[in-house]
Amino acid sequence: MTDIYKVFSYAAIIIMLIFLLFPMAYMFSTSFKTDKDAIKLPPELIPSHPTLENYYWLFTQRLFLRYYANTLIVTLSSTLFSVILSCLAGYGISRIRFRGRNFFSLYLFISQMLPSILILIPLFYILRLFNLVNTYIGLICAYITFSLPFCSWMLKGYFDTIPPDLEESAMVDGCGRVGAFYRIVLPLSAPGLASVTIWSFLLAWQEYLFAMAIMMDEEMKTLTAGMSTLVYVEYMSWGKLMAYCTAFTVPVFILFIFIQRYLVAGLTLGAVKR
Amino acid sequence: MEFVGLYNYFKLVNDQYLYKALINTILFTLAGVAACFTFSLAAALLLNEKLKFRGVFRALFLLPWIVPSVVAAAIWMCLYSSSYGVLNYYLQQLGFISSPIEWLGNTETVLPALILISLWKFVPWYTVSILAGLQSIPEYLYEAAKIDGAGRIARFRYITLPSLKSIFVIILSLGFIWRWNHFDIVWLLTGGGPAFSSHLIVTYIYLTTFGMFEAGYGAAIAVFSVGCLLVFVAVLAREVIR
């Protein structure tokens, strides 16, 4: 590769990165600015009077801590359940021959096309029927409904790449199907499981529409739905808004550092099938 | 609750707002997917070169993907703001515009502004998918082509593009679907305004269902929307496969 070409490549990558990263850098720096500095022009990327007052305000808001707890509860439990269920579903579609198997696997893909609003309307009526509106279980069920199809589809693709011979020889050696699944298939599909976990975690963590519709009580809202009540309405301050955003994003960033490798696998799982 | 037969579907035919929302959705989706696809293909090709810090670049490219949509909406609202927004300031400094523009409050700029945000949010996923496809192309194909005297462009045209075809089908159709049903950023930033100029089908469904309490009509629009989407995705998939 020639030098000119190399320089050009670096320049292009850096321009793209500025576009992609600037908004986040701006969020981070504004969260440390006073209200006066936040609207000052020219904008400062490194605040001249850094302050922690936005964060102090944020963490003394009882509602904010409540939203945070709600988000954690809902996200963690819906992730747990959708991973377990999609494992079973994906394995079933991948290994067991039954009538309508192909149709079912196609259906999982097509269900991605339904706008979540279409699901929201009937789901809302169903949850109301069972008195689950405004409860954790209601929202967790809702998140499982739409992460499950895609997770099963992804895991099916992953299980397909594991040769069935391995399980068969385990079964010859006296394992049942469940034993073979638990001892052979699951350990081999660890990267696939990791990516499905991340997928459903991110989905529940940042979901807005369902959280807004199902959690009507202020005490039950999640971080996404609560943002407007806490920051937009009561105090219109960029610093506070960005502090909220930073506190909301940081856990995902930390997670990202650990699981970055799997995230790549997860995003492309199912897309790259050989 | 009472049974109204096909009443909701007849109502659909004469709805001017729905027509407008449909046009907006098509524009938003097609322009967004095209922009995203071009940007990401270029990015993936660059990130596939043997450069220093390649791993770091790849990791950094992913970051917008994990930023929650509500956060993305808040950040961009701040950047787009007319009186003290960063975007207006820099564009003025560079001499592209003479006075600040209300990006999200202007019927002409609101849709492009939203497309830019969705570009920002979706580029990582497209890039990573294409990159994974690039890495799955065996090196010996390129070696063989080089020996046969194929240049950079010929290698791209006859090896890279055909090998990526299945990836393209998947990311174009999934990207199309996700964008077609994209709700939160648009709803949070404009709520469909100004003057209906950024209403998409999904936001219109939300408005009819939860704003005007016509759940039946909302569901009818949603069914219509899925129908349109199926047609588009089928056409898209066929074109790409050919």
Interface residues (C-beta under 8 A of the other chain):
Chain A: M1 K6 S9 Y10 A12 I13 M16 L17 F19 L20 L21 P23 M24 Y26 M27 T30 I39 K40 L41 P42 P43 Q112 M113 L114 P115 S116 I117 L118 L120 I121 P122 L202 W205 Q206 Y208 L209 A213 L223 T224 M227 S228 W238 L241 M242 Y244 C245 F248 T249 V252 F253 F256 Q260 L263 V264 L267 T268 G270 A271 V272 K273 R274
Chain B: F39 A42 A43 L46 L47 E49 K50 L51 F57 R58 A59 L60 F61 L62 L63 P64 W65 I66 V67 P68 S69 V70 V71 A72 A74 I75 W76 C78 L79 S83 Y84 V86 Y89 Q93 W120 V123 P124 W125 V128 S129 A132 G133 S136 S166 I167 I170 I171 L174 I177 W180 N181 F183 D184 W187 L188 I201 V202 I205 Y206 T209 F210 A215 G218 A219 A222 V223 S225 V226 L229 L230 V233
